[in-house]
Amino acid sequence: MAMLPERRIYVVNPMPEQMRADQRAALLELDTGTVGHHLEAGFMDGGMIPRIPGSKIVGTAVTVRITVPDSVMAHYALKFTRPGDVLLIDRGQDQRTCNWGGATIHAAAATGLEGVIVDGAVNDMDDAREAGLPIWARSISPVTTKYRGMGGEMNVPISCGGVAVAPGDAILADDNGVVVIPRDQLDEAIEGSLKWLAAERAFMERFRADPGLCYPDVTGATEIVEAALRAQSA
């Protein structure tokens, strides 16, 4: 009789390669809204709120999945996180209990972690502000998890904010939201987004020099609408 494979309660995979210094520097020049002019996908939903307004982080994704009321794996990940990493935690169906706050925040900041993104609940935002650890999360909750040893996975593909995240993906997060950029698309995404940024800056310089510019004429919106109107009336 065939036996079912033994369930692996804990999974710990190697740490991903971090993005290059030049890629990180380029992403820091951008914001998620500018990247949104270039990319169509990879943007977390609006429920992922920056809990310290004004925060901006860029880093390499280190992923954790804990879909039960347990905090062991989220804490264990701090044994490996490096400066330049962003920790993303998939809480699955457990959106009520918090496994990130207080002492964990200070311990995470001490590792040099860039920030934390939790698809679920967090707490102790006073500690986050004191430690200078940016956090994006779906909610705040006083209900905390325990060390129950119920399992978890590290550096596996996860879902966070409605987006698939793989270990090693590039993360850019700010007041406008969070974008996840797959490693193999990063250079192209940076190049395209920087072009948008340059064009936007050029327009702003033009507008400052001539505030009377008709915005839809400059952007091409006028031509699109009026050409369609002409076609409709022909």
C-alpha positions in Angstrom: 0.0 0.0 0.0 1.4 3.4 -1.0 2.1 5.7 1.9 1.6 9.5 1.7 4.8 11.4 1.9 5.7 12.8 5.4 4.6 16.4 5.8 7.5 18.8 6.1 6.5 21.1 9.0 9.4 23.6 8.4 11.1 24.6 5.2 14.2 26.8 5.2 15.7 27.5 1.8 19.0 29.3 1.1 19.1 33.1 1.1 18.6 34.7 -2.3 21.3 36.7 -4.1 20.9 40.4 -3.4 20.4 43.0 -6.1 23.5 44.9 -7.4 24.4 48.2 -5.8 23.7 50.1 -9.0 20.2 48.5 -9.3 19.5 49.5 -5.7 20.7 53.1 -6.3 18.6 53.4 -9.4 15.5 52.2 -7.7 16.0 54.7 -4.9 15.7 57.5 -7.5 12.2 56.2 -8.3 8.9 56.0 -6.6 6.2 53.4 -7.0 4.0 55.8 -8.9 6.7 56.4 -11.5 7.2 52.7 -11.9 3.5 52.4 -12.3 3.7 54.4 -15.5 6.0 51.7 -17.0 4.8 48.4 -15.4 1.4 46.9 -15.5 1.8 44.2 -12.8 3.5 43.6 -9.5 1.7 46.2 -7.5 0.3 45.2 -4.1 -3.3 46.1 -3.3 -4.3 49.2 -1.4 -4.8 47.3 1.8 -1.0 47.2 2.3 -0.6 50.4 4.2 2.6 52.1 5.2 2.4 52.2 9.0 5.1 54.9 9.3 4.1 57.6 6.8 7.0 59.0 4.8 8.9 55.7 4.6 10.6 54.5 1.5 12.6 51.3 1.1 14.4 49.4 -1.6 15.6 45.9 -1.1 15.8 42.2 -2.0 12.8 40.0 -1.0 13.3 37.5 1.7 10.0 35.6 2.1 8.2 33.8 5.0 4.9 32.0 4.9 3.1 31.4 8.2 -0.6 30.8 7.8 -1.3 29.7 11.4 -1.2 31.6 14.7 2.5 31.1 15.2 5.5 33.4 15.1 8.5 31.1 15.2 9.4 31.3 11.5 9.1 35.0 11.3 11.5 35.4 14.2 13.8 32.7 13.0 14.3 34.5 9.7 16.1 37.3 11.6 19.0 34.8 12.0 19.7 35.2 8.3 18.4 38.7 7.1 21.0 41.1 5.9 21.3 44.9 5.3 19.6 45.4 2.0 16.9 42.8 2.6 13.1 43.3 2.9 11.2 40.7 4.8 7.8 39.8 3.4 5.4 37.7 5.4 2.4 35.8 4.0 -0.1 35.2 6.8 -2.6 33.4 4.6 -6.0 33.0 6.2 -4.8 34.1 9.6 -5.5 37.9 9.3 -6.4 38.3 13.0 -3.3 37.5 15.0 -0.1 39.5 14.9 3.3 37.9 14.7 5.3 41.1 14.3 5.8 43.8 16.9 7.6 45.0 20.1 11.0 43.2 20.7 10.9 41.7 17.2 10.9 45.1 15.6 14.0 46.2 17.5 15.7 42.9 16.8 14.9 43.2 13.1 16.2 46.8 12.9 19.5 45.7 14.6 20.1 43.3 11.7 20.0 46.2 9.2 16.8 44.9 7.6 15.4 47.6 5.3 11.8 47.0 6.3 8.9 44.5 6.7 5.8 43.9 4.6 3.2 41.8 6.3 0.0 40.6 4.5 -1.7 40.4 7.9 -1.7 42.1 11.2 1.1 43.9 13.1 1.3 45.9 16.3 3.6 48.2 18.5 4.0 50.9 15.9 5.6 53.1 18.6 8.5 50.6 18.7 8.7 50.7 14.9 9.1 54.5 14.9 11.6 54.3 17.7 13.7 51.7 15.9 13.3 53.3 12.5 11.9 50.1 10.9 9.5 50.8 8.1 6.5 48.5 8.1 3.7 48.0 5.5 0.8 45.8 6.8 -2.9 45.1 6.2 -4.0 45.8 9.8 -3.1 46.5 13.4 -4.1 44.0 16.0 -3.5 43.5 19.7 -4.0 39.8 19.4 -0.6 38.2 19.3 0.7 34.8 18.1 2.7 32.4 20.3 5.6 30.1 19.9 3.5 27.0 19.1 5.8 25.3 16.7 3.1 24.9 14.1 5.4 25.2 11.1 6.4 27.7 8.5 8.4 28.2 5.4 11.3 30.6 4.5 12.5 31.7 1.1 9.6 30.1 -0.8 7.2 31.7 -3.3 4.5 33.5 -1.4 1.4 35.7 -2.0 1.6 39.2 -0.4 -0.8 42.0 -1.0 -2.3 40.0 -3.9 1.0 39.7 -5.7 3.2 36.6 -6.2 6.6 37.2 -4.6 9.7 35.0 -5.1 12.8 35.2 -2.9 15.3 37.6 -4.6 12.6 39.8 -6.2 13.2 43.5 -6.0 11.0 45.5 -3.6 10.2 49.2 -3.8 7.8 50.6 -1.2 6.7 54.1 -0.3 3.7 56.1 0.7 2.1 55.3 -2.7 2.3 51.5 -2.2 4.5 48.5 -2.8 5.8 47.1 -6.1 7.4 43.7 -6.6 9.8 43.4 -9.6 11.1 39.9 -10.6 14.9 39.8 -10.8 14.9 38.9 -14.5 12.8 42.0 -15.3 14.6 44.5 -13.0 17.1 46.1 -15.4 14.4 46.7 -18.0 11.9 48.0 -15.4 14.5 50.4 -14.1 15.5 51.7 -17.5 11.8 52.2 -18.6 10.9 53.9 -15.3 13.9 56.3 -15.4 12.8 57.4 -18.9 9.4 58.2 -17.5 11.0 60.1 -14.6 13.2 62.1 -17.0 10.2 63.0 -19.2 8.1 64.0 -16.2 10.9 66.3 -14.9 11.3 67.8 -18.4 7.6 68.6 -18.5 7.7 70.2 -15.0 10.6 72.4 -16.1 8.6 73.4 -19.2 5.5 74.1 -17.1 7.4 76.2 -14.6 8.8 78.3 -17.4 5.3 78.7 -19.0 2.5 78.1 -16.5 -0.1 78.9 -19.2 0.6 75.7 -21.0 -2.5 73.7 -21.9 -1.8 70.4 -20.2 -4.0 68.1 -22.4 -2.4 69.7 -25.5 1.1 68.9 -24.3 0.3 65.4 -23.2 -1.6 64.4 -26.3 -5.0 63.9 -24.5 -6.5 66.7 -26.7 -5.5 65.0 -29.9 -6.8 61.6 -28.8 -10.2 62.8 -27.8 -10.8 65.3 -30.6 -9.6 62.8 -33.2 -12.2 60.3 -31.9 -14.9 62.9 -31.9 -14.1 63.8 -35.5 -14.2 60.1 -36.5 -17.6 59.7 -34.7 -19.1 62.6 -36.5 -17.8 61.7 -40.0 
